[in-house]
Amino acid sequence: MLIRPAALGLSIVMALLVLLFAARATALRTRLLYGALVVLGSILVVLPWEAAVYARTSAIIPLSSGGPATIYDGLTFLAVPKDYRREVAIPEDVADLMWAIHERRAEATTTGGVFTVLADEARVAPAAFIKLMLIKLARSWYGIDSRVMERPTLLIQIVYLLLATWGTLYCVRQGGAARRLIGGNWLIVFYFWAMTFTVIPLLRYMTPVMGLLMLPLPGVYYSLIAWRQKRVIGTVSPDY
């Protein structure tokens, strides 16, 4: 949380992980208690920093004051040029929507202001808004701030995600601890995906969870072994 403010709500996700994916034999009261301890522990870690900031500024800052600017940049980053960013092709209506949001930047100095501007422009161009959201969801997995080497990055990520999904399906079919482990992993992945989608959709924000997506990969091997065994058994004659 102190290194990446986007992890602000991660302790709540971890508490949900305990609540939803603990062994069934664990009592609900016990799961709730452990989940509460996870949240309390994270609060105690950041509390000294929050106290120091409040003592100097007399303001409560939830780990970062750059939230509105980062969310706003995530709505205009493909249309507003910067020296270190290469241009990428986007639909014309999406570019128009981003530029319309950019022209109202004076109204987007707070998180509420950013979402108010976005809601106004989305009502004017709903199709462009949907396209923008889909672009942000996809670019969260391969986007690079400079736009350099994005295509090979996308190809590599597709391979990783296909294998992770394959292994996940195997673990889900196995049930038990394997299903709970993978379910908890994906809960954390979806949290980081949501946070990356909310701000500038860049792969570097998803990097902390790429390791979690590697954990189900042994399921690919075991599913291939099971498929091979079924094929061998199917080819053996009854007389043999």
C-alpha positions as CSV (number, residue, x, y, z in Angstrom):
1,M,0.0,0.0,0.0
2,L,2.8,2.4,0.8
3,I,4.7,1.5,-2.4
4,R,1.6,1.4,-4.7
5,P,-1.4,3.5,-3.5
6,A,-3.6,1.4,-5.9
7,A,-3.4,-1.3,-3.2
8,L,-5.5,0.8,-0.9
9,G,-8.4,-1.7,-1.0
10,L,-6.3,-4.8,-1.2
11,S,-6.7,-5.6,2.5
12,I,-10.5,-5.7,2.0
13,V,-10.0,-8.1,-0.9
14,M,-7.7,-10.3,1.3
15,A,-10.4,-10.3,4.0
16,L,-13.0,-11.4,1.4
17,L,-10.5,-14.1,0.3
18,V,-10.5,-15.4,3.9
19,L,-14.2,-15.2,4.2
20,L,-15.0,-16.9,0.8
21,F,-12.2,-19.4,0.3
22,A,-11.3,-20.7,3.7
23,A,-11.9,-24.3,4.3
24,R,-15.6,-25.1,4.7
25,A,-15.0,-26.6,8.2
26,T,-13.9,-23.1,9.4
27,A,-16.7,-21.4,11.3
28,L,-18.1,-18.2,9.8
29,R,-17.3,-16.3,13.0
30,T,-13.7,-17.4,12.8
31,R,-13.4,-16.4,9.2
32,L,-14.9,-13.0,10.0
33,L,-12.4,-12.5,12.8
34,Y,-9.4,-13.4,10.6
35,G,-10.7,-11.1,7.9
36,A,-11.1,-8.2,10.3
37,L,-7.5,-8.8,11.6
38,V,-6.2,-8.6,8.0
39,V,-7.9,-5.2,7.6
40,L,-6.7,-4.0,11.0
41,G,-3.1,-5.1,10.3
42,S,-3.1,-3.1,7.1
43,I,-4.4,0.0,8.9
44,L,-1.7,-0.3,11.6
45,V,1.0,-0.4,8.9
46,V,-0.1,2.8,7.2
47,L,-1.3,4.7,10.3
48,P,2.1,6.2,11.2
49,W,2.4,7.6,7.6
50,E,-1.1,9.0,7.7
51,A,-0.5,10.6,11.1
52,A,2.7,12.2,9.9
53,V,1.0,13.6,6.8
54,Y,-2.0,14.9,8.8
55,A,0.4,16.6,11.3
56,R,2.0,18.5,8.4
57,T,-1.0,19.2,6.2
58,S,-4.1,19.0,8.5
59,A,-5.6,16.8,5.7
60,I,-6.4,13.1,5.5
61,I,-4.8,11.8,2.4
62,P,-5.6,8.1,1.5
63,L,-2.0,7.2,0.6
64,S,-1.8,9.5,-2.4
65,S,-3.1,12.9,-3.5
66,G,-2.6,12.2,-7.2
67,G,-5.8,10.1,-7.6
68,P,-7.9,12.6,-9.6
69,A,-5.1,13.5,-12.0
70,T,-4.3,9.8,-12.6
71,I,-7.9,8.9,-13.2
72,Y,-8.3,11.9,-15.5
73,D,-5.1,11.0,-17.5
74,G,-6.6,7.5,-17.9
75,L,-9.5,9.1,-19.8
76,T,-7.5,11.3,-22.1
77,F,-4.1,9.5,-22.5
78,L,-4.7,8.3,-26.1
79,A,-5.8,11.7,-27.5
80,V,-3.6,14.2,-25.6
81,P,0.0,13.9,-27.0
82,K,3.1,13.8,-24.8
83,D,6.7,13.8,-26.0
84,Y,7.5,10.3,-24.8
85,R,4.3,8.7,-26.1
86,R,4.0,7.3,-29.6
87,E,0.6,7.8,-31.2
88,V,-1.7,4.8,-31.6
89,A,-4.7,4.4,-33.9
90,I,-8.0,4.7,-32.1
91,P,-11.6,5.2,-33.4
92,E,-12.4,8.8,-34.3
93,D,-15.4,9.0,-31.9
94,V,-13.2,7.8,-29.0
95,A,-10.6,10.4,-29.8
96,D,-13.4,13.1,-29.9
97,L,-14.7,11.9,-26.5
98,M,-11.2,12.0,-24.9
99,W,-10.6,15.5,-26.3
100,A,-14.0,16.7,-25.0
101,I,-13.0,15.4,-21.5
102,H,-9.6,17.1,-21.9
103,E,-11.2,20.4,-22.6
104,R,-13.1,20.3,-19.3
105,R,-9.9,19.6,-17.3
106,A,-10.6,22.6,-15.1
107,E,-13.7,20.8,-13.7
108,A,-11.7,17.6,-13.0
109,T,-9.6,18.6,-10.1
110,T,-11.3,16.2,-7.7
111,T,-12.4,12.5,-8.1
112,G,-16.0,13.5,-8.0
113,G,-15.4,16.2,-10.6
114,V,-13.7,13.7,-12.9
115,F,-16.6,11.3,-12.8
116,T,-19.1,14.1,-13.2
117,V,-17.3,15.2,-16.5
118,L,-17.2,11.5,-17.6
119,A,-20.9,11.0,-16.9
120,D,-21.8,14.1,-18.9
121,E,-19.7,13.2,-21.9
122,A,-20.8,9.6,-21.8
123,R,-24.5,10.7,-22.2
124,V,-23.5,12.7,-25.2
125,A,-21.5,9.9,-26.9
126,P,-22.5,6.5,-25.3
127,A,-21.1,4.4,-28.1
128,A,-17.7,6.1,-27.8
129,F,-17.8,5.7,-24.1
130,I,-18.4,1.9,-24.4
131,K,-15.5,1.7,-26.8
132,L,-13.2,3.7,-24.5
133,M,-14.1,1.4,-21.6
134,L,-13.3,-1.7,-23.7
135,I,-10.0,-0.2,-24.8
136,K,-9.0,0.5,-21.2
137,L,-9.9,-3.1,-20.1
138,A,-7.8,-4.6,-22.9
139,R,-4.8,-2.2,-22.6
140,S,-4.6,-3.0,-18.9
141,W,-2.9,-6.2,-19.9
142,Y,-0.4,-4.9,-22.5
143,G,-0.3,-1.1,-22.4
144,I,3.1,0.6,-22.1
145,D,3.3,4.3,-21.3
146,S,5.6,5.1,-24.2
147,R,3.6,2.7,-26.6
148,V,6.9,1.0,-27.6
149,M,6.8,-2.8,-28.2
150,E,3.1,-3.1,-27.4
151,R,2.3,-5.6,-30.1
152,P,4.9,-8.2,-29.0
153,T,3.9,-7.6,-25.4
154,L,0.3,-8.3,-26.4
155,L,1.2,-11.6,-28.1
156,I,3.2,-12.7,-25.0
157,Q,0.4,-11.8,-22.7
158,I,-2.1,-13.7,-24.8
159,V,0.0,-16.8,-24.4
160,Y,0.3,-16.3,-20.6
161,L,-3.4,-15.6,-20.2
162,L,-4.5,-18.6,-22.3
163,L,-2.3,-21.0,-20.3
164,A,-3.4,-19.4,-17.0
165,T,-7.0,-19.9,-18.0
166,W,-6.4,-23.5,-19.1
167,G,-4.7,-24.3,-15.7
168,T,-7.5,-22.4,-13.8
169,L,-10.2,-24.6,-15.5
170,Y,-8.3,-27.7,-14.5
171,C,-8.1,-26.5,-10.9
172,V,-11.7,-25.6,-10.8
173,R,-12.7,-29.1,-11.9
174,Q,-10.5,-30.6,-9.2
175,G,-12.4,-28.7,-6.5
176,G,-11.3,-28.6,-2.9
177,A,-8.2,-26.7,-2.0
178,A,-7.1,-26.2,-5.6
179,R,-10.4,-24.4,-6.4
180,R,-10.1,-22.3,-3.3
181,L,-6.5,-21.3,-4.1
182,I,-7.2,-20.4,-7.7
183,G,-10.4,-18.6,-6.7
184,G,-8.5,-16.4,-4.2
185,N,-5.8,-15.7,-6.8
186,W,-8.3,-14.5,-9.3
187,L,-10.1,-12.3,-6.8
188,I,-6.8,-10.4,-6.3
189,V,-6.2,-10.3,-10.0
190,F,-9.6,-8.8,-10.7
191,Y,-9.0,-6.2,-8.0
192,F,-5.7,-5.0,-9.6
193,W,-7.4,-5.2,-13.0
194,A,-10.2,-2.9,-11.8
195,M,-7.8,-0.4,-10.3
196,T,-5.6,-0.4,-13.4
197,F,-8.8,0.1,-15.5
198,T,-9.8,3.1,-13.3
199,V,-6.5,4.9,-13.9
200,I,-4.1,4.7,-16.8
201,P,-4.3,1.2,-18.2
202,L,-0.7,0.1,-18.2
203,L,0.8,-3.4,-17.8
204,R,3.2,-2.3,-15.1
205,Y,0.2,-1.9,-12.8
206,M,-0.8,-5.5,-13.4
207,T,2.8,-6.8,-12.9
208,P,2.2,-7.6,-9.1
209,V,-0.4,-10.2,-10.0
210,M,1.3,-11.8,-13.0
211,G,3.0,-14.2,-10.6
212,L,-0.3,-15.3,-9.3
213,L,-1.4,-16.2,-12.8
214,M,1.5,-18.6,-13.1
215,L,0.4,-20.7,-10.1
216,P,-2.3,-22.7,-12.0
217,L,0.1,-23.6,-14.9
218,P,0.8,-27.1,-13.5
219,G,-2.8,-27.7,-14.2
220,V,-2.0,-27.5,-17.9
221,Y,0.5,-30.3,-17.5
222,Y,-1.8,-32.5,-15.5
223,S,-4.7,-32.0,-17.9
224,L,-2.5,-33.1,-20.8
225,I,-1.4,-36.1,-18.8
226,A,-5.0,-37.0,-18.1
227,W,-5.9,-36.5,-21.8
228,R,-3.0,-38.7,-22.8
229,Q,-4.0,-41.5,-20.4
230,K,-7.6,-41.4,-21.7
231,R,-6.4,-41.6,-25.3
232,V,-4.1,-44.6,-24.5
233,I,-6.9,-46.4,-22.7
234,G,-9.3,-45.8,-25.6
235,T,-6.8,-47.2,-28.1
236,V,-6.1,-50.5,-26.1
237,S,-8.2,-53.4,-27.5
238,P,-10.6,-55.2,-25.0
239,D,-8.8,-58.5,-25.7
240,Y,-5.5,-57.0,-24.6
